[in-house]
Amino acid sequence: MNYLLGAFKPACNISIVFTDGKNRKQVPIKKDNGQTVMNPLFQSQETIAGKVCIEPYQGKKVEHNGVKVELLGQIEMYFDRGNFYDFTSLVRELDVPGEIYEKKAYPFEFSTVEMPYETYNGVNVRLRYVLKVTITRGYAGSIVEYQDFVVRNYTPLPPINNSIKMEVGIEDCLHIEFEYNKSKYHLKDVILGKIYFLLVRIKIKNMDLEIRRRESTGAGANTHVETETLAKFELMDGAPVRGESIPVRLFLTPYDLTPTHKNINNKFSVKYYLNLVLVDEEDRRYFKQQEITLYRLKEETS
C-alpha cells in the first residue's frame, strides 16, 4: 500500500526564479483561498527573465517528453471558473525529451513583452499574468508549476482635463449646482469641488458623496453588472440654506481603486462614478451620478 501511495507523489520539485526578483518591487495579491501573497511587479514592454530549477526527489529520476515555460495573460470569468481565455501566450522550449537525474537549471527570457492590460481581481472576473512550467510526460501525467506576477501600466498626465459642472433639481423644491475640479483623476489624487444651493424648499437632513465602482462582465443578454460603494464621505449634516456653498475635498489614497478599464478584450469593463446622495427629513433619497476616469500615474522614485 505504501508503495502505491509513493507512486502518486510528484517525482520532482519545480521552482521559478526571476533574474531581478530580489530587487524588484513586490505587491500583494489575494488568492482564491483568501490568503494574500506577494508577487513581483512588472509593466508592459519589460523583459521577463529568470530560471526554472527542476530537482528530482531522492532516488527518483524524471523521464519526460520535453520541458517548456509559457508566459500567459489570462482572463477568467467566475461564472465560468476554471476556463481561462488567453489574450497573451508565449512559449520557450527548455529541454528535449530525456531523463533528469539531478537538479537542473534552465534559463529563460521573454524580451520586451507586450502586456497591454493590468492585473485585476474583481467581483466576477480576474485578469492575471502567470509563468507556467510544464514537464510533459506520457503515461504518468505531466507535471505543471505556476508562478504569478503582477502587471501595472502607467499613464502620463492627460493634456486636457475638463472640470465637471452639473445641476440637480426638483421643480420648485430644490435646485443644486455642483462642480468638481476635473474629470480624470490619478489613484492618489484629491477630488476638489463645491456644491451650491440655489433653491431649498425641502428639509435636507444630510448629504453624502460616494465613490462607486461598476464592473460589467459578459456581453449582450449575458451581461452581468456589479456595483460596489467603495467610499462614503459626509459633506453636510443639517439643513442648508439658499445661497450656501459647501466645499468638497476627498482624498483617493485610502481606497482600494484601480484604473478605469474600458472593454478589456471584449470581456469586461470597470467604471467609476461620483454619486451625490441627499436625504430629506422624511428619509427620501435624491441621487446624482457622474462618471469619472481613474488612471495610474507613475510614482516618483527618489
Backbone bond lengths (Angstrom), bond angles and torsions (degrees), N, CA, C in turn:
res aa  C-N    CA-C-N  psi(-1)  N-CA   C-N-CA  omega(-1)  CA-C   N-CA-C  phi
1 M - - - 1.456 - - 1.532 110.47 -
2 N 1.343 116.32 -44.75 1.451 119.76 177.37 1.522 111.27 -60.01
3 Y 1.300 115.46 -36.68 1.468 119.76 178.57 1.535 109.86 -62.00
4 L 1.336 115.31 -42.59 1.467 119.32 -179.87 1.526 111.38 -64.41
5 L 1.332 117.44 -42.92 1.463 120.02 178.37 1.517 110.74 -60.78
6 G 1.315 116.69 -42.34 1.453 121.01 -179.74 1.514 112.44 -62.32
7 A 1.326 116.03 -29.38 1.464 119.83 -177.82 1.526 112.12 -65.76
8 F 1.334 116.38 -23.99 1.466 118.96 -176.15 1.535 112.62 -99.25
9 K 1.315 117.35 1.06 1.459 119.77 175.57 1.524 108.55 -73.81
10 P 1.358 118.12 149.74 1.467 118.64 176.31 1.522 110.36 -63.05
11 A 1.311 115.40 146.16 1.459 119.79 -174.35 1.521 112.42 -82.20
12 C 1.343 116.78 -12.84 1.463 118.76 -173.92 1.522 110.69 -156.12
13 N 1.323 114.70 168.71 1.455 122.31 174.09 1.525 108.51 -108.30
14 I 1.337 116.29 133.55 1.472 120.65 178.89 1.526 108.18 -115.46
15 S 1.328 116.71 130.88 1.471 120.56 173.62 1.520 109.24 -128.15
16 I 1.342 115.35 145.28 1.470 122.17 179.87 1.521 107.02 -120.23
17 V 1.327 116.36 121.34 1.468 121.45 -176.55 1.526 108.82 -122.74
18 F 1.352 115.98 130.65 1.465 120.64 175.99 1.527 109.45 -81.48
19 T 1.337 116.29 142.72 1.466 121.67 -177.73 1.524 111.62 -55.88
20 D 1.348 116.93 -45.23 1.471 120.92 -177.36 1.529 110.92 -106.83
21 G 1.339 116.01 27.85 1.469 120.51 -173.63 1.519 114.32 -58.68
22 K 1.345 117.39 -35.20 1.465 120.08 -176.06 1.523 112.07 -72.25
23 N 1.333 116.57 -29.23 1.464 120.49 -177.15 1.527 113.28 -97.23
24 R 1.301 116.78 -11.16 1.472 120.26 -174.89 1.521 110.89 -83.40
25 K 1.320 115.68 143.18 1.470 120.74 179.11 1.527 110.11 -61.92
26 Q 1.329 115.92 139.44 1.469 122.41 178.03 1.534 108.37 -110.88
27 V 1.323 115.76 139.93 1.469 119.77 178.91 1.535 109.40 -128.07
28 P 1.338 116.71 148.96 1.472 119.45 -177.18 1.529 112.37 -78.83
29 I 1.315 115.84 139.25 1.466 122.69 174.83 1.522 108.13 -132.99
30 K 1.329 115.99 134.12 1.465 120.06 179.96 1.526 109.70 -85.51
31 K 1.325 116.09 129.47 1.467 121.64 179.34 1.529 110.45 -87.75
32 D 1.350 115.10 173.53 1.473 120.92 -178.72 1.527 112.26 -57.58
33 N 1.338 116.49 -34.00 1.465 119.93 -176.73 1.530 113.02 -83.56
34 G 1.342 115.93 5.63 1.464 119.95 177.56 1.518 113.62 91.70
35 Q 1.337 117.43 -12.96 1.458 120.47 178.94 1.524 110.73 -74.19
36 T 1.328 115.56 147.88 1.463 120.84 177.74 1.523 108.78 -103.68
37 V 1.329 116.00 129.28 1.468 120.79 178.63 1.526 108.87 -123.40
38 M 1.329 115.52 153.00 1.461 121.03 178.92 1.531 109.46 -93.31
39 N 1.326 115.50 130.57 1.458 120.81 179.71 1.527 110.48 -128.43
40 P 1.344 117.23 148.77 1.469 119.43 -178.79 1.529 111.78 -67.75
41 L 1.338 114.49 148.95 1.471 122.09 -175.32 1.524 110.94 -105.44
42 F 1.340 115.81 131.00 1.463 122.80 176.65 1.524 109.16 -129.35
43 Q 1.343 114.98 168.89 1.457 119.67 169.21 1.525 109.24 -133.42
44 S 1.330 114.99 165.65 1.466 120.16 -176.47 1.529 111.15 -55.63
45 Q 1.318 115.51 146.50 1.473 125.35 178.41 1.529 113.18 76.99
46 E 1.331 118.19 4.57 1.461 119.48 174.50 1.528 109.72 -81.71
47 T 1.332 114.76 157.32 1.460 121.16 173.76 1.531 108.99 -90.18
48 I 1.317 115.60 131.79 1.462 121.00 -179.96 1.531 107.39 -112.30
49 A 1.329 113.63 113.43 1.471 119.38 -174.27 1.521 109.71 -135.97
50 G 1.308 115.13 160.32 1.456 119.60 179.00 1.510 110.35 172.12
51 K 1.321 115.05 -154.53 1.469 118.27 176.87 1.525 109.63 -143.16
52 V 1.309 114.32 150.79 1.456 122.79 175.63 1.521 107.20 -107.83
53 C 1.336 116.09 124.46 1.464 120.66 177.99 1.520 109.64 -107.77
54 I 1.314 116.03 127.52 1.471 121.58 176.87 1.527 107.75 -117.58
55 E 1.327 115.35 122.15 1.469 120.11 -177.36 1.527 109.58 -126.50
56 P 1.335 117.32 107.91 1.479 119.11 177.59 1.523 110.70 -62.98
57 Y 1.326 115.98 144.39 1.463 119.12 175.63 1.528 109.30 -69.41
58 Q 1.320 115.43 154.58 1.469 121.14 -172.46 1.534 111.37 -52.22
59 G 1.302 113.37 128.81 1.456 119.08 176.41 1.519 113.88 82.82
60 K 1.345 116.62 2.61 1.465 119.09 -179.32 1.521 110.27 -114.43
61 K 1.302 115.52 152.34 1.459 120.65 170.10 1.528 107.32 -121.83
62 V 1.317 114.93 154.73 1.463 119.90 -179.40 1.525 108.57 -111.72
63 E 1.336 115.29 107.09 1.464 119.56 172.48 1.529 107.29 -86.24
64 H 1.324 116.43 135.96 1.472 118.14 -175.37 1.532 110.72 -149.18
65 N 1.329 113.24 163.52 1.474 120.94 177.39 1.523 112.04 -105.64
66 G 1.337 116.04 20.17 1.464 120.69 179.62 1.525 111.17 131.98
67 V 1.340 115.01 152.97 1.471 121.70 177.53 1.522 107.70 -125.52
68 K 1.332 116.23 135.10 1.476 119.33 178.80 1.521 109.91 -140.99
69 V 1.342 115.45 156.39 1.460 121.95 172.26 1.532 107.78 -122.93
70 E 1.328 115.27 134.29 1.469 120.99 179.35 1.522 109.26 -118.18
71 L 1.322 116.58 144.21 1.462 122.50 169.81 1.522 106.70 -107.22
72 L 1.322 115.83 117.69 1.464 120.69 -173.88 1.523 111.06 -121.21
73 G 1.318 116.20 135.78 1.464 122.96 166.39 1.515 106.76 -107.78
74 Q 1.340 117.56 122.67 1.466 120.64 -169.62 1.530 111.98 -132.37
75 I 1.324 114.93 145.93 1.464 121.86 171.57 1.525 107.87 -116.81
76 E 1.334 115.55 130.84 1.460 120.87 178.75 1.527 109.12 -125.04
77 M 1.341 115.84 123.43 1.466 121.09 173.57 1.528 108.10 -87.47
78 Y 1.331 117.53 135.05 1.460 119.25 -175.29 1.533 112.47 -71.69
79 F 1.347 118.35 -22.49 1.466 118.77 174.84 1.530 110.96 -76.00
80 D 1.337 115.75 -11.03 1.462 121.41 178.95 1.527 108.26 -127.52
81 R 1.344 115.29 45.07 1.462 122.06 -171.32 1.534 111.59 -58.02
82 G 1.318 114.28 136.52 1.469 119.75 179.30 1.511 112.80 97.48
83 N 1.349 116.87 -17.91 1.472 120.30 175.83 1.523 108.59 -100.00
84 F 1.325 116.61 115.48 1.455 121.77 -178.04 1.526 109.86 -102.96
85 Y 1.328 114.91 137.66 1.464 119.91 172.16 1.526 107.37 -99.97
86 D 1.329 116.82 117.20 1.471 121.05 -178.17 1.526 109.96 -87.97
87 F 1.345 116.93 117.48 1.466 120.20 174.63 1.531 111.12 -99.57
88 T 1.334 116.38 -15.99 1.471 122.03 173.36 1.520 107.61 -133.77
89 S 1.331 116.52 132.10 1.465 119.67 -179.83 1.523 109.26 -149.95
90 L 1.330 115.51 109.22 1.463 121.95 177.50 1.522 108.17 -122.62
91 V 1.330 117.09 149.59 1.475 119.43 -177.00 1.532 110.05 -138.93
92 R 1.328 115.48 143.28 1.475 122.03 171.86 1.529 107.39 -128.06
93 E 1.323 116.03 125.32 1.467 120.85 175.40 1.519 108.11 -79.00
94 L 1.325 117.10 126.61 1.463 121.03 -175.55 1.527 113.17 -101.17
95 D 1.329 117.85 -29.49 1.468 119.59 -176.44 1.518 110.01 -153.61
96 V 1.329 115.11 147.65 1.468 121.33 175.18 1.530 107.48 -84.99
97 P 1.344 117.94 165.57 1.473 119.97 -179.80 1.525 112.17 -53.86
98 G 1.334 115.45 141.42 1.459 119.43 -179.19 1.519 110.87 173.13
99 E 1.335 115.59 -152.97 1.461 121.32 -179.38 1.524 109.46 -131.84
100 I 1.338 115.85 144.04 1.464 121.49 176.68 1.525 107.56 -115.83
101 Y 1.351 115.68 121.03 1.466 121.15 -177.51 1.527 111.85 -103.01
102 E 1.330 116.08 -27.33 1.464 120.00 -175.97 1.528 109.23 -141.53
103 K 1.330 115.29 172.64 1.477 120.33 -176.64 1.527 110.80 -54.70
104 K 1.320 114.40 132.49 1.465 120.29 -176.70 1.522 108.63 -136.35
105 A 1.332 116.71 136.32 1.470 121.56 -179.40 1.520 109.70 -114.42
106 Y 1.322 115.83 133.74 1.460 121.95 179.95 1.532 108.94 -119.95
107 P 1.327 118.78 114.47 1.470 119.08 174.96 1.533 110.45 -73.66
108 F 1.325 115.99 150.28 1.476 120.13 175.83 1.520 109.12 -143.67
109 E 1.323 115.83 158.89 1.465 120.82 177.60 1.525 110.03 -152.81
110 F 1.336 115.06 131.91 1.468 122.41 170.29 1.527 105.99 -115.95
111 S 1.340 116.72 111.19 1.471 120.57 -172.32 1.524 111.98 -85.49
112 T 1.352 114.83 139.08 1.480 123.75 174.81 1.537 112.11 35.13
113 V 1.315 114.77 65.61 1.467 120.72 -173.36 1.534 110.60 -76.71
114 E 1.317 115.36 130.42 1.468 121.67 174.72 1.528 108.28 -76.94
115 M 1.337 116.04 111.93 1.471 121.25 179.15 1.529 107.50 -128.41
116 P 1.331 116.71 80.99 1.475 120.84 -166.74 1.521 114.72 -71.05
117 Y 1.323 117.41 -23.20 1.472 120.36 -174.19 1.518 110.79 -111.55
118 E 1.320 115.24 151.86 1.467 120.52 178.46 1.523 111.17 -83.42
119 T 1.325 114.89 151.26 1.471 120.58 167.80 1.527 108.48 -56.90
120 Y 1.339 116.39 135.13 1.471 119.59 -178.23 1.524 109.60 -146.52
121 N 1.345 116.31 131.11 1.463 122.04 174.25 1.517 107.91 -119.14
122 G 1.322 117.00 106.00 1.452 120.69 -175.62 1.521 113.11 -110.37
123 V 1.316 114.69 -165.60 1.463 120.96 180.00 1.523 110.53 -74.44
124 N 1.333 116.58 -43.09 1.462 121.14 -175.73 1.525 114.89 -120.69
125 V 1.327 116.77 2.36 1.467 119.10 -175.61 1.532 108.52 -152.60
126 R 1.325 114.70 150.97 1.463 118.11 169.87 1.520 109.62 -138.34
127 L 1.316 115.03 148.30 1.460 122.33 175.47 1.523 106.18 -120.69
128 R 1.325 116.06 125.27 1.458 118.97 -176.76 1.524 111.09 -136.00
129 Y 1.329 114.51 157.47 1.466 122.10 171.57 1.519 107.36 -117.21
130 V 1.331 115.94 139.29 1.462 119.28 -174.29 1.528 110.18 -149.13
131 L 1.329 115.93 145.75 1.459 121.84 166.32 1.519 107.39 -96.20
132 K 1.323 116.37 130.73 1.455 121.52 -177.21 1.532 108.85 -123.10
133 V 1.327 115.77 118.16 1.470 121.19 177.61 1.527 108.39 -101.79
134 T 1.325 116.42 129.70 1.466 121.18 179.39 1.526 109.79 -124.34
135 I 1.337 116.09 122.34 1.464 121.62 168.29 1.528 105.24 -97.05
136 T 1.328 116.28 105.80 1.465 120.67 -174.78 1.528 110.12 -78.07
137 R 1.327 114.13 124.80 1.474 119.92 176.69 1.521 108.01 -134.48
138 G 1.288 115.59 153.05 1.463 119.62 -176.99 1.512 112.71 -84.12
139 Y 1.317 115.53 -90.56 1.477 122.11 -173.22 1.525 112.36 -61.11
140 A 1.344 117.86 -34.43 1.467 120.82 -172.10 1.531 112.57 -85.21
141 G 1.309 117.12 -11.29 1.472 119.73 -177.67 1.516 110.74 87.93
142 S 1.320 116.18 140.48 1.466 120.48 -177.15 1.525 111.29 -69.77
143 I 1.326 115.52 152.97 1.468 122.11 175.95 1.527 107.13 -105.24
144 V 1.347 116.87 129.17 1.468 121.66 -174.55 1.530 109.35 -127.27
145 E 1.326 115.99 139.52 1.466 122.01 175.99 1.531 108.72 -134.79
146 Y 1.340 116.29 141.23 1.470 121.46 -178.00 1.524 110.24 -118.52
147 Q 1.334 115.50 148.76 1.472 121.35 171.31 1.538 107.60 -138.44
148 D 1.330 115.72 112.58 1.468 119.70 178.66 1.521 110.68 -76.99
149 F 1.328 115.41 152.75 1.462 120.77 166.80 1.529 107.50 -144.37
150 V 1.316 115.76 163.22 1.465 121.65 -172.10 1.522 109.59 -109.39
151 V 1.339 115.77 141.26 1.462 120.95 176.31 1.527 108.89 -119.69
152 R 1.322 115.49 128.53 1.468 121.96 171.14 1.512 108.59 -129.28
153 N 1.322 115.96 135.31 1.458 120.77 -179.17 1.528 109.77 -117.01
154 Y 1.310 114.45 145.84 1.468 120.27 -171.42 1.523 111.01 -111.19
155 T 1.325 114.46 149.64 1.458 121.97 -177.11 1.523 108.48 -122.08
156 P 1.343 118.49 136.28 1.471 118.72 175.23 1.533 110.62 -70.50
157 L 1.320 115.96 167.10 1.466 120.03 176.82 1.522 109.52 -58.22
158 P 1.338 118.49 133.29 1.473 119.43 -179.10 1.527 111.02 -67.04
159 P 1.341 117.92 136.67 1.471 120.24 -178.94 1.532 112.37 -65.38
160 I 1.329 116.28 -32.19 1.472 121.05 178.24 1.522 107.47 -122.40
161 N 1.329 115.52 128.62 1.467 119.83 -178.81 1.526 108.03 -143.56
162 N 1.319 114.71 84.44 1.466 120.10 -173.76 1.522 111.73 -71.53
163 S 1.326 114.99 150.40 1.464 119.42 173.97 1.527 109.20 -74.48
164 I 1.323 115.31 165.29 1.468 121.27 178.29 1.528 107.92 -110.80
165 K 1.316 116.48 124.92 1.467 120.75 174.78 1.525 108.30 -125.26
166 M 1.322 116.71 127.38 1.458 120.38 -178.22 1.517 110.41 -143.32
167 E 1.326 114.36 158.72 1.459 120.76 175.92 1.517 109.43 -121.80
168 V 1.317 115.64 146.03 1.457 120.40 173.35 1.524 106.61 -133.87
169 G 1.317 116.19 137.97 1.456 117.28 -177.04 1.508 113.54 -161.33
170 I 1.317 113.77 157.19 1.458 122.89 169.76 1.523 104.36 -122.86
171 E 1.302 116.07 124.90 1.466 120.92 -170.83 1.536 111.87 -50.86
172 D 1.332 114.12 126.40 1.473 123.71 177.35 1.528 113.68 63.36
173 C 1.318 118.40 8.31 1.470 120.61 -179.33 1.527 112.44 -119.95
174 L 1.339 114.91 -44.96 1.459 119.14 -172.04 1.520 109.54 -150.69
175 H 1.321 115.33 134.45 1.462 119.92 176.18 1.534 107.65 -143.15
176 I 1.338 115.70 114.94 1.465 121.88 -177.63 1.524 108.72 -126.05
177 E 1.316 116.60 139.78 1.461 122.29 169.20 1.521 107.73 -113.11
178 F 1.332 116.07 137.18 1.461 116.40 172.65 1.516 110.37 -132.59
179 E 1.312 113.37 149.61 1.457 120.58 -173.99 1.527 109.09 -136.90
180 Y 1.342 116.25 129.53 1.467 121.70 173.41 1.524 107.83 -112.12
181 N 1.334 115.79 146.55 1.466 118.94 -168.85 1.524 114.07 -67.88
182 K 1.348 118.00 -22.41 1.471 120.07 177.01 1.520 109.73 -157.84
183 S 1.315 116.15 173.35 1.470 120.86 -177.06 1.530 112.13 -110.03
184 K 1.358 116.50 -10.88 1.466 121.11 179.95 1.532 108.09 -125.14
185 Y 1.331 115.47 128.96 1.459 120.87 -175.68 1.530 110.14 -130.09
186 H 1.340 116.42 140.40 1.463 117.75 171.53 1.525 109.07 -84.08
187 L 1.336 116.52 167.06 1.469 121.00 -167.29 1.528 113.83 -67.93
188 K 1.343 117.68 -13.28 1.474 120.76 178.38 1.527 110.66 -117.52
189 D 1.298 114.95 26.14 1.462 122.16 -176.03 1.527 110.96 -82.61
190 V 1.328 115.39 178.15 1.461 123.06 174.64 1.526 107.79 -125.60
191 I 1.315 116.74 127.68 1.468 120.64 175.96 1.522 107.70 -86.21
192 L 1.326 115.74 118.75 1.461 121.72 178.05 1.521 108.57 -113.10
193 G 1.312 117.31 142.50 1.454 119.54 179.72 1.515 111.70 -170.39
194 K 1.341 113.83 -176.87 1.462 120.67 177.82 1.509 108.87 -145.52
195 I 1.313 115.10 147.16 1.462 121.15 177.41 1.525 107.42 -122.75
196 Y 1.340 115.69 125.97 1.465 121.76 -177.50 1.524 109.69 -110.32
197 F 1.316 116.37 132.92 1.467 121.96 175.73 1.526 108.40 -99.95
198 L 1.324 115.85 108.72 1.466 121.13 -177.68 1.529 111.64 -93.46
199 L 1.332 115.86 -30.16 1.468 120.33 179.38 1.527 107.69 -149.05
200 V 1.329 116.99 125.19 1.470 120.64 -179.57 1.530 108.62 -133.62
201 R 1.332 116.28 103.10 1.462 120.08 177.68 1.526 111.87 -120.45
202 I 1.333 115.51 5.53 1.468 119.24 171.55 1.524 107.31 -119.46
203 K 1.299 115.96 154.30 1.463 120.02 -174.83 1.523 109.64 -87.23
204 I 1.325 114.62 105.71 1.459 120.57 179.36 1.524 109.27 -83.42
205 K 1.332 116.07 129.41 1.460 121.41 -178.88 1.532 111.18 -89.34
206 N 1.324 115.65 -47.71 1.468 118.81 177.33 1.522 110.15 -158.14
207 M 1.321 114.62 166.52 1.462 120.95 -177.83 1.527 108.90 -141.47
208 D 1.336 115.88 131.17 1.471 121.67 -179.37 1.520 110.18 -123.94
209 L 1.323 114.62 153.45 1.460 120.81 170.69 1.525 106.99 -115.44
210 E 1.339 116.90 127.43 1.463 122.12 -179.06 1.529 110.31 -114.74
211 I 1.332 115.24 148.01 1.471 120.81 167.32 1.515 106.55 -104.33
212 R 1.331 115.56 123.59 1.464 120.28 -179.06 1.516 110.87 -118.70
213 R 1.325 114.62 142.00 1.467 120.80 174.78 1.523 108.48 -111.55
214 R 1.317 116.15 130.50 1.468 120.68 178.34 1.527 108.78 -118.62
215 E 1.325 114.70 115.28 1.470 121.79 -179.30 1.523 108.69 -104.28
216 S 1.324 116.75 121.39 1.473 121.75 178.25 1.514 108.77 -111.64
217 T 1.334 116.60 127.65 1.467 120.90 178.34 1.526 109.39 -124.57
218 G 1.332 115.19 155.59 1.466 119.65 179.16 1.525 111.28 78.80
219 A 1.324 115.50 -169.07 1.461 121.29 -178.11 1.521 110.01 -150.74
220 G 1.323 115.65 154.20 1.470 121.38 175.90 1.520 111.58 60.48
221 A 1.326 115.50 -131.91 1.469 121.22 -177.85 1.518 111.83 -67.83
222 N 1.333 116.62 -19.24 1.468 120.26 -178.38 1.527 113.09 -94.84
223 T 1.327 117.13 12.41 1.466 119.94 178.88 1.521 110.43 -68.60
224 H 1.324 115.33 133.30 1.468 121.01 177.72 1.524 107.79 -124.04
225 V 1.332 116.57 127.32 1.465 121.52 -177.76 1.520 109.36 -115.39
226 E 1.320 115.67 130.19 1.467 121.99 178.72 1.529 108.00 -124.08
227 T 1.332 116.83 123.79 1.465 120.96 -179.79 1.526 109.82 -113.18
228 E 1.327 115.79 129.30 1.467 121.92 177.87 1.521 109.45 -119.19
229 T 1.328 116.87 140.27 1.461 121.14 170.52 1.519 107.30 -94.24
230 L 1.340 116.01 112.55 1.465 121.45 -174.16 1.523 112.46 -91.03
231 A 1.322 116.45 -26.49 1.463 120.06 -177.14 1.523 109.08 -149.68
232 K 1.322 115.09 145.51 1.467 121.24 176.31 1.520 107.11 -135.23
233 F 1.315 115.84 122.75 1.457 121.89 -171.58 1.524 108.15 -125.76
234 E 1.337 116.59 118.78 1.468 119.90 -178.33 1.525 109.71 -77.87
235 L 1.328 115.99 120.27 1.462 121.35 179.69 1.523 111.78 -90.61
236 M 1.334 115.32 -32.43 1.458 119.07 -171.91 1.516 109.47 -157.01
237 D 1.320 115.68 141.23 1.458 121.80 175.24 1.524 106.69 -131.17
238 G 1.307 116.27 107.39 1.463 120.15 -175.20 1.511 111.04 123.03
239 A 1.312 116.15 174.36 1.467 120.89 -172.57 1.526 111.42 -86.73
240 P 1.345 116.73 128.17 1.464 119.98 175.04 1.535 110.34 -81.93
241 V 1.304 115.82 162.96 1.467 120.47 175.87 1.520 109.12 -118.83
242 R 1.310 114.77 160.92 1.467 120.06 -179.37 1.533 110.00 -59.70
243 G 1.322 114.96 135.97 1.456 120.42 179.49 1.515 113.97 90.61
244 E 1.332 116.72 -7.89 1.469 120.14 -179.56 1.521 110.73 -76.41
245 S 1.324 116.19 146.73 1.472 119.88 173.73 1.528 108.00 -127.95
246 I 1.319 115.48 141.28 1.470 122.03 -176.91 1.530 108.40 -119.34
247 P 1.340 117.68 127.37 1.472 119.32 179.00 1.531 111.84 -78.48
248 V 1.305 115.79 150.07 1.472 122.67 176.06 1.528 107.78 -117.97
249 R 1.318 115.25 130.44 1.474 120.56 176.75 1.525 107.18 -146.37
250 L 1.326 116.25 100.98 1.458 121.50 -173.87 1.532 109.71 -123.53
251 F 1.339 116.16 115.59 1.467 121.37 178.99 1.532 109.25 -83.78
252 L 1.344 116.30 133.06 1.469 120.75 -177.09 1.533 112.87 -88.65
253 T 1.327 117.56 -19.64 1.471 121.29 -173.94 1.534 114.49 -52.70
254 P 1.346 120.46 -40.41 1.478 118.43 -175.31 1.524 115.00 -69.42
255 Y 1.328 117.50 -11.30 1.463 118.98 -169.99 1.523 112.05 -102.33
256 D 1.324 115.22 152.36 1.463 122.59 -176.88 1.529 109.31 -84.40
257 L 1.329 115.48 82.21 1.463 121.00 -175.13 1.524 110.77 -109.13
258 T 1.323 115.10 155.14 1.465 121.86 173.22 1.523 106.83 -123.22
259 P 1.325 118.13 167.23 1.463 117.97 170.23 1.531 111.05 -62.96
260 T 1.319 115.84 158.82 1.457 121.42 170.34 1.535 108.24 -63.25
261 H 1.317 117.34 133.33 1.473 121.91 177.95 1.526 108.17 -116.59
262 K 1.323 116.41 119.80 1.469 120.21 -177.14 1.523 110.62 -106.02
263 N 1.309 116.06 111.87 1.460 123.58 173.41 1.531 112.67 45.75
264 I 1.328 115.31 63.22 1.462 121.07 -177.09 1.530 109.34 -71.59
265 N 1.329 114.55 109.35 1.466 121.58 177.77 1.535 112.97 53.31
266 N 1.332 116.04 32.54 1.479 122.76 -177.68 1.527 112.84 58.64
267 K 1.343 116.67 23.65 1.469 120.41 -177.26 1.533 112.71 -110.28
268 F 1.333 116.68 -41.46 1.468 118.01 -177.06 1.528 110.85 -158.07
269 S 1.334 114.77 161.63 1.461 122.97 175.34 1.524 108.76 -136.36
270 V 1.330 116.12 151.37 1.463 121.77 175.47 1.524 107.26 -132.40
271 K 1.344 115.78 120.34 1.465 120.87 -179.21 1.522 109.51 -123.73
272 Y 1.337 115.19 154.89 1.457 121.14 180.00 1.526 110.14 -122.33
273 Y 1.341 114.95 145.61 1.464 121.31 -177.34 1.521 110.33 -135.37
274 L 1.338 115.06 145.52 1.463 121.07 165.63 1.527 106.41 -95.83
275 N 1.305 116.14 125.21 1.468 121.27 -176.29 1.532 108.79 -118.96
276 L 1.331 115.08 115.36 1.461 120.94 178.28 1.526 108.33 -91.74
277 V 1.335 116.68 124.61 1.467 121.71 -176.22 1.528 109.10 -120.98
278 L 1.324 116.02 122.77 1.464 121.34 174.07 1.516 109.00 -112.18
279 V 1.332 116.30 138.47 1.467 121.49 178.91 1.529 108.22 -123.95
280 D 1.354 116.44 126.68 1.461 118.12 178.66 1.534 110.67 -92.22
281 E 1.312 115.72 179.99 1.467 119.51 -173.61 1.523 113.18 -69.69
282 E 1.336 116.41 -13.39 1.462 120.18 175.16 1.535 110.91 -98.56
283 D 1.318 114.64 15.18 1.478 123.23 178.56 1.522 114.01 61.90
284 R 1.320 116.23 26.19 1.471 119.88 169.61 1.518 107.77 -81.47
285 R 1.327 114.99 141.16 1.467 120.20 -175.32 1.519 110.41 -113.12
286 Y 1.311 115.62 137.53 1.463 122.55 178.91 1.530 107.55 -122.45
287 F 1.339 115.03 133.22 1.473 120.24 -174.86 1.525 110.77 -120.17
288 K 1.324 114.46 151.29 1.466 120.78 165.70 1.520 106.91 -146.52
289 Q 1.325 115.86 121.94 1.459 121.53 -172.62 1.513 110.31 -114.38
290 Q 1.335 116.36 141.85 1.456 121.16 179.64 1.525 109.25 -140.24
291 E 1.339 116.59 127.46 1.463 119.79 178.46 1.528 110.80 -73.75
292 I 1.324 115.83 139.45 1.464 121.58 171.73 1.523 108.21 -124.38
293 T 1.323 116.28 158.97 1.466 121.64 178.06 1.517 108.88 -105.35
294 L 1.325 116.43 129.22 1.461 121.40 175.60 1.534 109.38 -108.69
295 Y 1.346 115.30 141.45 1.471 119.31 178.83 1.514 108.43 -142.26
296 R 1.327 115.50 161.95 1.463 121.29 -178.98 1.520 109.11 -99.67
297 L 1.323 115.14 118.34 1.459 120.85 179.00 1.517 108.35 -94.43
298 K 1.341 116.01 138.92 1.471 120.57 179.95 1.527 109.54 -59.89
299 E 1.340 116.21 127.17 1.460 119.88 179.21 1.508 109.94 -75.02
300 E 1.337 114.85 139.60 1.469 119.57 178.11 1.522 109.09 -73.78
301 T 1.315 116.43 131.16 1.465 120.12 176.10 1.512 109.06 -105.81
302 S 1.306 115.77 126.31 1.476 119.90 -177.29 1.516 110.38 -87.41
